[in-house]
Amino acid sequence: NFTGCNIDIVLSPDDEIAHAIDSQYRRDAKDMQSIFDESALTRSSGADKNVELFKTDEIELSNALLESEKAPIVQLVEIVLAQALKRRASDIHVEPEVDCLRIRYRVDGSLQDVLRVPKINQNAILARLKIIANLDITENRIPQDGRFKVRTEGREIDFRVSSLPTTFGQKFVLRALDKGNLSMGLDKLGFSQQPAENFKAAVAKPFGMMLVTGPTGSGKSTTLYSVLNQLNTAERNIVTIEDPVEYQVEGITQMQVKPDIGLDFASGLRSILRQSPDVIMIGEIRDAQTADIAIKAALTGQLVLSTLHTNDAISSITRLIDMGVEPFLVASSIIMLCAQRLVRKICHKCRKPIEVSGDFLKKIGFQGKTTFYAAQGCKYCNNTGFYGRIAVLETVLIDDTIREMVIRKKSLDEIRAYAVKKLGMKSLREDAFQKVKEELTTLDEAIRITTEE
């Protein structure tokens, strides 16, 4: 009578019923709703003026969902953080809109709507974020950067905070940096056989330059930090210069650039070279000056790691030459090039096999036989069909022939053809297809992250 629908009665385990209720009505969102409802009531009485008193450099989130004695806004912010970590979010977006404050999580590379907070609570929530990130609470006109640390379930998580003034208020993005992701060795990052062997060979060399390329959010930092973690021994002096320092690693000297006082990558790198480093990691090579110093460091006895923004591995060569670096210096210094993307891993608990036409496989260049799967969605993967991400790589070890081709200014197509034919280089798409054959991802995902090919 109430729904106008026919009702079928079925048996279901308790946890499945609880999950259905949770997924449809968002129990955590209801918890948040009750908190900011309370906050809206107390706002008129001035109770939220105490928000600024809860300043801390480290937040304990383990009991965030159970504590009720904290100020409502403080509790709401901690629940947002706790739920983000529970859902494996890499970023939290706090976005002012015309009539509300929108909160979204980035999980496995995709943004998901989580909550819309009434506009009346916006200023208090943004003030709380500024306080815990040690930002200037009175400054609303310019972007600010900060960071803070939380503890949850025995783990320490760093959050990097960026604020941006917008039409409807300051937007915040909080990047979660879990150092636990860096404790693994290169052999546990899920690399395919060829990239794994190339990385091991490059890391074993005493000097030279390794470049990892890819767009923002492609996992370059995680890969480089994992390399540093493997090299981090008492016998080596490892120094990094970054913008900003993402992960704080014990045993490694880390420096952050400060352009406002003249400390950029180039000037910082010159100072690092006077510190007798064995390994140098440069957050990004952005200009000719930094590239020139980095390459000369690689030629004088240091192992240099850095990143560039190019679509594939071989294009790094022309990128450096376009910056003004002489081809013979590029050829002499580089020992390995790597292009990287991140592909979402299919949830093995709810995936379903599908048929793919032979004509389509032939069109996209997929070779070999395998079982193809499509993403479904279940409680384990939060109804997304995917759980986690894995790196897709294109790597090439630079040999004498490639060095000679660079010096003679051969085209990228010629260098790439040689790398594929003689060195067995696998393209990003080929490595992505390998992940499909290993039943780690879907064919659609493999195509999506390699569209430039």
N, C-alpha and C positions, 0 to 999 in steps of 0.2 A: 504493500500500500504506500509505503514511504518513497520507494525508488521507482516504482513502475516497471521493475525488471523481474525476470524469473530468477530465482535463487537456487543454485545447486549446492547441496551440502557435501563437503568433502572432508576427509581426515587429513590433518597436517601436524607435524611436530611443533612443539612450542616455539622453538627458535625460528622456524620459518614464519610463523604468525607474527612474532615480535619483529622480525626483519621487515615484513610487509608493512606493518604499522609504522616502523621507523622510516622506511623509504618513502612512504606516502605522506606522512605527517611530520617528518623530521624532528625527532625527539630532541636533538641538540638545538635545533632552531627554536623549539618551544621553550627550552631552558633559557636561551638567549632572550626570547620574547618576554618571558616573565621578568627577567632582570631589567631590560630597558623600560618595561611597563612601570616597574617599581621606581626606576630612575626618573621617569617622567613625572610621577607623583611627588617625589621628593624634591624635584627641581624647583617647584614653586615655593617650597619652604626654605630654599637656600642650602639644603644639605649637601649638594654636590660641590660646594665651595671647598670642601676638604680634599678634593681630588688631588691637588698639587702637593699634598703632604705625603703621598705614598711614593716618594722617590727612592729608587733602588737600582743598583747596577746588575743585579742578578735576581731572576724571578724563579720561584719554585712552582712548577705547574702540576705536580703529581696529584694534589688534592684540589685543583682549581674547580672541579665540578662539584665538590662536596662542601666547600667552604661557603658560609652564608654571612659571616660577620663582616666581610669586607664591603667597602662602598660599592654600590651597584655597577658604576662605570668601571671600576678597577676589576671587578669580577667578570664583567662582560669581556673586557680586553683579554684577560687571561684565558677565558673559555675559547675565544676566537683563536688564540695562539695554540691552546691545547688541541682543539679540533683540527687545526691545520696540520699539526705534527701527526695526529692520529690518522689523518687521511693522506699522509706522505706529500703534502703540498710543498713545492719549492718556493712559491711566492704567495704573499697575501696582498691583495689589492684593496685599498680602502679609498673609495671614490665618491666625493660629494656630488650629488645631483640636485636638481631643482627642488625636489620635495622630500628627499631622503638621503641617507648615507649608504651606499652600496658596498657590500663586502663580497669579494670573490677569491677563490683559491685557484692557483695553477697547479694541476696534478698531471704528471706525465706529459707536460708540455701544453696542456689545454686548460683554458680558464673555465671554472664552474661557478655559477651563482650560488651563494650560500645564504645571504641575509640582506635584508634592507631595513636599516635602522631609522626610526623617525627622525626628522630633521632637528627636532628640539634637543636631541642628544649629541649632535654632530660636534659642537665645539668642545664639549667635555671629553669625548672620545679622542679627538685629535690632540687635545692638551695632554691627555694621559700618554699617548704615543710619544709626544715630544719629551715628556718628562723621563720616561724610561730609556729613551734613546739619547738623552743628554743634549737635546736641541734647545735653541732659544725659543722659549714659549711665547715671547712677545713679538717675534718676527714672523709675519705672514706674507711678506711681499716677495721674498727671494727663495730659491730652492735651498734646502739644507740636507746634509748627510750626517748620519750617526750610526751607532750600533749598540746592541745590548746582548746579554747572555741569559739563557734560561736553563733550568734543570728539570728534567722529566724522566722518570723511570730509570734513574741512574746515569742518564746521558746528559752531556753538555751540548747545547745547540747555540751557535752564534746567529744573531739576526742583523743583517745590514739594512739600514733604513734610509730611504730617499723620500723627501717631500718636494712637492711641486705646486706652486700657486696656480689655481685654475679659476674659472668663472664663478663657480659655486663654493669655493673654499679650497683648502690645501688637500691635494691628493697624496696618499702615502703608498709606497710599495715596500714591503718587508721581505727580504730574501733570506730564506733559511739556509744556513751553512752548517751541515752536519759533518764534523771531522771524522766520524765513524766510517764515512764513505771512503776515506783516504787511507785507512789502515791496511787495505788489501794490497797485494802485490800485483804487478802487471799481469801475471798468469791467472788472476781471478777477476779480471775486468770483463771477461766474456768476449775477448777479441777472437776473430777467426785465426786459423793457423798462420797464414802468411803475415798479417800485421803483427801478430805476437812475436814471430821469429825476427821480423825486421826491427821491432822495438828493442828486443833483447840484444841484437847485434849493435844497434846504435848506442845504447846505454853503456855497452862494454868498451866503447872507444874513449880514450882519455881526453880528446878535444874535438872541436868541430861544432856545427850548429844543427839543431833539430828544430824544425818548424811544424807547428800544428795549425791548420787553417780550418775555417768554418764560420758560419754566422753566429750571432749572439745566442746563447742557450744551447749550443751544440755539444757541450761537455768538454770543451778544450781545457778549462781550468782543472777539472777533475783528473783528466789524463795527465797533465803536466805535474800536478801535485802528487799523483801516484808514482810518477817517475822519480820525483824528488824524494818521496818517501823511501823508495828502493835504494836510492843513492845516499840516503842520510845515515852516514856512519861517522864514528869518531875521527876517522882519518881524513875526512873531507870538510872543507870550509865552503858551505853553500850559502849564497846570498841572493835574495830576490829584490826586484824593484817592481811595484805593482800600483795600479790605480783602479780601485783601492786594494788593500790587502784583504783577500777573501777569507782564507783559512789561516789561523795562527798555529804554526807547527813548531813543536819543541825541537831544538837542535839546529834550527835554520834561522839565519839572520834575515829579517824582512824589513823592507823600507817602502814607505808610501810616498808617491809623488805629491808635491804641493806647489802647483803652478803659480799660486798667488804670491809666493815668496821666491820664485825663480827656480824651484827644485822640480825640474821636469825629467823625463826619461834620459835624455842625453847627458845632462849635468850630473844626475844621480849615478849613471853608469860610469862616468869618468871617475867619480869618487870610489865606486865599488872596485874598480880595477886597481886602486891603490891599497886595497884591503887583502891582497893575496888570495883571491877566491879560486877554488877548484871548479865549482859549478855556479853558473849564473842563470837565473830565470828572469826574463823580462816579460812583464805582463802583456805587452803588445808593441810591435814595431810600427810606429805611426808616421815617421818622417825619415828623411835621408840621413840626418845627423845621427839619429839613434841606430839606424841600419848600419851605417859606416862603422860606428864604434863597436857595435855588437859583432860584426863580421871580423873586424881586426882582433877582437878579444878571442874569437873562435880560432883564429890563425896563430895566436901566440900562447896557446896552452890551456885554454879554458873550454869546458863543455858548456855551451850556451843553449838554452831552451827558450822559445818564444812562440808567439802566435801572430797570424796575419788574417786578413779577411779576403779570401779568394774562394772561388767555387770548387776548385779541385787542387790536387797536390802539385802538379807540374806548373800550374799558373803562378805559384809562388816565385818561380825563377824570374818571370817577366815583371812581376810586381816589384821585386827588389831592383831590377835593372831600371824600371820606370822611375823609381825613386832617385836614381842617379848613381847607384853603385856600379862600379865597373864589372863587366861580365867575368873577367878572370878572378876577381875577388869572390864573386858569388860562387863560381865553379869550385874554387879552392876551399871554401869554408863549409859548405853545406854537406852534411853526411846523410840526412834523411828528411824526407818530406812526407807529411801526413795530412789528408783531408778527412774531416770527421762530421758525422751527423748522429742524431739520436733517434731511434725508432722505438715505438711503443711495443711492449711485449704483450702478446695475447694472453688472456686469462685462461689457464689450462683447466679450470673448474667448470667453465660454462661454454667453451668454444664449440662450434659445430662444423662438421665437414661439409664442404660444398664442391660443386663441379665447376670447372673453368674450361671454356672452349679452347680447343687446340689452335684455332685461328688467332685468338687473342694472345695466347702464349707465344706464338710465332711472331706476332706483330711487335711485342715488347721485348723479344729476345730471350725469353725464359727457356732454359734447356734442362733436360733431366725430368725424372718423374718424382712426384711427391704427393702427399695428401694436403690439400688446401683447406684452410679453416677460415670461418668468419667469426667476428666478435659478436657476443650475445649480451652479456650483462648479468651479474648475480650479486649477492650480498658481499662476497669476498672482494670483488673489484669495484664495489660501490655503483653497480649497474652501468659501468662504462664499457665492459668487455676487454679492458686492458689493465695490466698490473705491472708497473715498473717500466723502465726503458733500458735499452742496450745500445752500445756504440756500433755504428757502421763506419768502416774505415777504408781509405784508399792510401796505401803507403808505397814508397819506393826508396830503396837504398841507392844513394848516388855512387856510381862507379866511374872509372876513368873515361869510358866512352861518353857518358852523359856530360862529364866535365869538358871534354873536348868539343862536344856539340854546342855547349853553352858559350865557350870561348869563341867558336866560329860563328856564333849568332844564328844557329839553326832554328827553324820555327818550332813552336810548341807542339804542333801536330807531328813533326818528325821525331821530337824527343819522346812524345807520348807513345808513338808507334813503336819505337825502340824499347821503351820500358815495358810495354805489353808483350811484345814478341820475344825479346831476349831475357828480360828479368821476370816475366810472368806477373806483372802488376795487374791486380784486380781493381776494376773501377768501383765507385761507391754503389752503383746499381748491382753489380755482380756480387758484392759482399752483402747487400741487402737481400738479394735473391737467395744467397746461401742461408741467411737467417730464416727465410721462408721454408727452405728445404729441411732445416733443423727444427721446424715447427715452433719457432720462437715468436713469429709475428705473422701478419696477414700480407697477402699480395698487394692489397690496396695501400697498406702502410709503406711497403717497400717502394712502391711507385710514387707515393706522396712525397717522401723525403728525398727523392732523387729526380724531381721533375725537370731540373736543368739539364739532365742527360737525355 
